[in-house]
Amino acid sequence: MRTFTISGNKQTPFLNWLVEGIKDEFLSRGYTFYSAPEENIKLVFHFIDPEKPRPYRRKAQATFVVSVMETSQKSENIHKSAYPYLIRSLANHLMYILHNEDETTDIYFLTPEQGFYKLTYRKGEEETFFKRIYERLEPLAASQLVIDNDFYDDLPEEMWNGDEITRSLSESGKKLDRMNLLPAPFPLEEYLTPRDMRHLKKLYGIGGLSYGNLSARRDSESFWMSASGINKADMKTVGEDFLLIRGYDPDKNAMKVSVPPNITPKRASVDAIEHWMIYKEHPEVGAIVHVHAWMDGIRATEINYPCGTIELAKTVAELVRNSEEPSRAIIGLKNHGLTITGTDLDDIFERIEGKIIPQVPMF
């Protein structure tokens, strides 16, 4: 459903001009505009006051919110200055508008997990400017997030204490920890207060942020995966640290997870849908590792879809399919990190040793 609305206060002539340009562009592309919020609205442009950045109150989880704010204050670190506004407004995206002394305007686009990039507007470039905004935002707004879990307390008793595969995950988690990667492509703990971190977790339905995740195939129908927001260096408990992912329910848009009875399980990583698609298509893939890092000379996705979306999972699966050796592929996720397949976890870590670049390039 291609619907959108605009909310909040447009306090300056530039913002009013921006609103009309965005509105005309999206209408010309087949979107329907609602002057008042609807329950199933797909896209919201939410203009926030920098002094009091209040969130837009979604009526549906699928609503994609782009917060918009304007400033003329220079900063040595734009990302550090802008990022808290993204979180405090509980948005999926932030357009941070900075007016320059040379009469140009830079619009920085930020997302919670994928860094930032910018567009520059110069007078006379209205047509191409609004087209570029549409091309940046529409694929993200139209994407489908998979963050729900269906838990089944039917895990066989002989697996309640794990198996050889969970033990290999535990050892690989220690290797991942020793790589000393940031929990995201930037140091979140320096940018956000504890309250803002709680907002970030609330927005994405996650247990916490981490520097990546890993999984290993159990059989043709299921795989073990590290849970969301855990300490990968200390994985011990089935249902809390290790989760058995046994499928995806398209009707509920949820991952199916088997856990032991009488346990309060942790959530599956948002990347579970991506891992599931790869395992389903490639029986020869025995393990997958995702890290917030980079490597030179790799193929990467062209659009920075949010993690946990069907669209990102399909794009990565396609790149794996078209790689020279799908069972040993290294795929870049634009502005975010890497997804690496292997015959097993040892194979993956041996191949990437000494080649990982901690800083993810932003473009």
N, C-alpha and C positions, 0 to 999 in steps of 0.2 A: 504494500500500500504506500504510494508515493505522496505523502502529505507532510506539510510543514507549517510552523507558526513562528511568530516573533514575540518575545516577551521582554519585560524590563524597561528601563528608562534610557531613551536615546537623548543624551543631554547636550549634544553639540551639532552644528550644521554638518560636520563630516560624518557623524554617526547616522544622521537622518539620510544623508546621501547614500551611505553604505547600505542601509536597510532597503532603500528603494532599488538599488542596483542588484542586490542579492535576490530580492523578491522577484524582480523582472526576469532574472536569469533562470531561477528555478521554475517559475511559471512557464517560461518558454521551453523548458526541457520536460514538460509533462507532469510536474508536481502540482498538487492542489493546495491552495493556501487556506488556512483557517484563522480567522481573526481572534478566536477564543480557543483555549486548549481543549482538545478532544481526548477521550480515553486512549485511543489507539493511534495518537499522532506519532509519526515516525521520526521527524527531525524538528528540533527546536533551536532557534538562535536566541540565546538568553543574554541580554545586555546587563552587565553588572556594574555596581558602584565600587570603585577601588577602595573606598573607605569602609564600606559594609557589603562585601561580596556575598549576597544571599543566594542559596541554591534554588534552582527550578525544581518544583515538586512534581516528579514523574507520577503518572497514573498507571504506567505500564513499564515493565523492565526493558522492553524492546525500544523504548524511546531513546534516541541519540541526541544528547544535549551538547551544543557548542556555545560555551560562554564567550562573550566578547567584551573587551575593555580597552580603554584608550588612555594614553599617557604621553607626555613630552619629556619625562624624566629619563635622563641618560643613565646607563648602568654598565659597569665593566663586565658583568655577567648577566646577560639578559635572561638566560634560563633560570638562574637562581632567583632573580627578581620576579619572574612571571609564574613559575611553577606553583607556588602556594595558592595563587588565585584559581588555578585549575582545580586544586583539591578542595579549597574552601567553598567553591561553588558546585562541588560534586558533579563536575562535567566530564564528558567523554573526550572533549577537545576544548582547547582555548585558542581564540584569536586575540593576540596581544598586539595592539596597534601603537606604534611608536612614530611620532612625527619628528622629522629631522629638520635641521636648520636650513638645508638646501632645498626645502619645499618638497622633498620626496617623503614618502611614508612607507615604513617597513611593517609588514604584518607577519608576526611570528606565529606559527601553528605548533601547539604543544599537545602531547597525549601523555597519559599517566605512565606508560611503559616504553614508549618508542622515541624518546628524544624530541627534537624540534627541527624545523626548517622554516624558511621565510620566503615571502613574495614582496617585491618592491613595486609600489605604485608611483607613477609619474603622470602629471596632468596630460590629458590627451590619450591616455591608454585605457580608457574606461572599458571598451569592449573586450579587449584581451584580458584585462584585470579580473572582471567578474567571471569570465569563462574559466580562468585558471583557479579561482576560488571554487567553482563548481566541480572542476575536475579533481581537485584535491579532496573535497569533502564528501561528494556524493557516494563514491564507492564505500567509504567507511560508514556513512549513515545508513546505507542499504544493506549492510552486512548483518548476519544473524549470529548472535552470541550464544554459546553453549556453556552455561555455568551451573545448571541444575544437575543434581545427582539423585538417582534412585538407588537406595541402599537395600540389599537383600541379606538377611542374616542366615544365609544358607551355605556359608563356606564350610567344606568338609572338615571334620575335626582334625584329621591328620595334617591339615595345613594351618591350624590356629597358631602354631609356633613357627611358621615359615617353612622354607625348604631350601634347597641348594641355590635356587634362583634369588630368593630374598637375601641370602647371605652374600651372593655376588653383588647385589644392589648395595648392600651395606658397605662392602669394601670399595665399591666404585664411588659411593657417596663421600667417603673419606678422600679419595683422589680428587673429586670435584672441589671439595673444601680446600685442599692444599693448593689449588690453582689460584686461590686468593682473588676471585673475581668480585666485582661490585654486585650488590643485589639488583641493580638495574644499570642502564648505561650511564648513570650519574649517581652521586652519593645522596640518596634520599634523606638519610638521617641528618644531613647538613642543611637540607632545604625545608624540612617539615617539622612542625611540633608534633608531640605524641597525639594530640587531638586531630591534627590533619592526617596523620597516618591512619587513625581509626576511620576517618572519613573515606580514605582511599580503599581500605579493606571492605567497608560497607558497600561502596559503589560496585565493586567487582565480585562481591560474595566470596572472598577468599580468606584463608586463614592467616595469610601473611605474605610478605615478599621474600624472594630468595634469589640466588644467583643462577638458577636453572633447575632442571629436573631430569630424571632418567627412568628408563623402563626396560624390561626384558620380557621376551615372549615366554609364555608357559606352554601353550598349545595352539592349535589352529584357531581357537575361538576366544582366547583370553591372554592377558599379559599383566605382569606385576608392574606397578608404577609408584614412584615416590609421591606421597601426599603433598598437598599444598601448604606452603608456609612453615615447613618443618626444618630442623637442623639436619642437613644432609650428612653431616659428619657423625651423627649419632642415631642412625635408624635401627630400631630394635623391634617395635611392636606391630604385629599384623593388625590392620584396621585403623591404626593411627599413623604409623610411618610408612607402611607398605599397604597398598590397596590392589585388589585383584579386579581389573577392569575387564568386564566380559561382554561389552557391547554398547551400542548407542540406540536409544529409542527415539525415532524421528517424530512419532506422534506426541511424545512428551517433551521433545527436544532436551533430553537428559542422558547423561552417561549412566550405564548400569554397573553397579559396584557390589561385589560379594564380600561380606565381612563376617567375622565370628559373631555369635549371639552375645548379648549382654555387654556390648561395648558401644561407646559413643564415638562414631568414626570421624576422622578428619575428612575434609573435602578433597575430591580429586583435583589435580592440577587442571587449570583451564586448557592446557595443551593436550589433554587426554584425547580430545576429538581428533587432533592432528595425528597423534601416535596410532590411534585406532584405524584411521584411514590407511596409513602406510602399512601396518601389519596385515590388514585385511587384503590388500592388493598384492603384497610381496611376501610370499611364504618364506623366502630365503633371508629376510631381515629378522635377525634374532635380538637386536637391541637398538635403542634410540637414546641419544643424549641431546638435551637442549641447553645451551649456555648463552648468557648475555655477554658475548665476546665476538671476535671476528677473525677471519683468516684471509690472506691475500689470494687473488686469482680464483674466486668462487663464483658460481652463478647465484643470483639473488632474485627475490620477488620484486616486481616492478611497483607494486602498490603496498603501502604500509598498513595492511588490514590489521585491526586489533587482534591481539592474541585471544584464542578461545572462540574464534568465529569459524563458521563453516567455510567461508570464502578463503581465509588464510589456510585452513587445512587442505582444501582442494588445490590451492595454488602450490603449496609445498609438495603435496602428493604428486602433482603433475611434473614438477621439477625432478622429483625422485624418479618418476617413471621414465623421464627422458634423459636421465643421466647415463653415463657410460656403464656404470655398474650400480644398479639401484641398491644392492645390499651393502654398498660401502660408499654412500653418497654424502656430500657435505653441501648443505643448502643454506644460503644467506637469507635472513628475514630482514627486509629493508628497515633500517633505523632501529633494529632491535637485537639481533643475535644470530645464532646458528642452530640448525637442526642437523644432526649427524646420525646416519644409520651405520650399522655394523653387523657382522655375523654373531658377535657377542660383545659384551661390554669391554672386555680386555682388548679386543680388536680396535674399538673406537679410541680408547685412551692411548694405545700405542701409536695410532696414526696421527693424533693431534698433538702429541707431546712436543713441546718446544716451538709450536707453530701458532699458538693462540695469541691474538692481539686483544688486550683487555678493553681498549677503547673502541666502541662501535662507531664507524663513520656515519655522519648524518647528511642526508641529501634529499 
